[in-house]
């Protein structure tokens, strides 16, 4: 190919994004070889599915994080609590939250699937596997928020950066501010985005706009991202 870029057709695939039971089929070729069609494929560490479902990515993420947690339990079981705590945050939670602003699940079973990894990690940190022991109490003592809440905070922080031109994410033209506001509703309240599709309604912009509009004025008008993050984390 031009400029010396050669692609291995055996490592290239086609992925059709659609919602139809019988999609239009078209075969693609590269260098004379037909490209294989796959229902999902990892791209920059995120599993993209043809139906824009995040189920396969969440399954893979939970499985990978679970294996890493198992490794820590085998090798750090006798270490100090602070060491195990830091190991979880650095090696396990980082996997559970990679690019999560994109795929943040809304189905309860998927939310629980990820939270279960953290619950296992908290027992590992405390070294307490007794059934009657409260994992929630241990989590609060460690000062660890739920993964669901951390993903919400991450989405809101990303949106704050976007509307304040602090990140290379443009606000689409179809996201428009409300023309009227009340004393209880801040000036940066935006029109909500509706859809009959759960995949779109629960995607980043429509979902985050609902959370954003619920924030009080004094928080969304904070001048720095550090102050904003501190306020929504409080």
C-alpha positions, 0 to 999 in steps of 0.5 A: 500500500502507499507509504509502505503501510502493509496490512495483513488481511488475516488480521483485518476484519469487517464489523457491521453496525446494525439493528436489523435481523437481516442486514445488507451483506457486502463482502470486502476484500484486501489485497485480493483476500476476502475479509472475515466478518465478526460480530464484535472486535476489540478496538483500543481496548474496548469491545465493539459489538455489531448491535452496540451492546456492551455485554461482551465488553463487560463480560471480558472486563469482569473476567480479566479483572477477576483473574488479576484479583486472583493473582493478587490474592495468591501473591499478596495475601500476607501483605499489609492492608495498605499494600493490598488496598493500593494493589487493588486500585492500581491493578484491578479497579483500573481495569474495571474503569478503563474507558467506562464513560463510554460503556457505563452499564445501565442494566442492574445485572451488569452493574452487579457483575462489576460490583461483585469484583470490588466486593471480593477485592474488599474482602481480600483487602481486609482478609475477612471472608466470613459470610456474616461480615458486612462488605458495605461496612468494610467498603465505607471504612476504606473510603471506597465508593461504589464503581457505579458512583465512580462511573457517574462522577467520571461521566459528569467530569468529562462533560464538565471538561467538554463544555468548558473546552478543557478536553478534545471532545466537541459538544454536538450541535444537536445538544442545545441549551434550554431557552428558559430557566428558573431560579432553581435551574442553572443557565447551563441546563441542556435539552434532554435527548430522547430515543426509543432505543435503549442503546442510544438513550443510555449512551454518554450524552443523553444519560449524562445530560440527565445527571448534569441537569440534576446538579445544583447551580453552585456546582456546575458553575465552579471555575476549576475541574478540581473543585467540580470533582471535589463537589460531586465526590462529596 
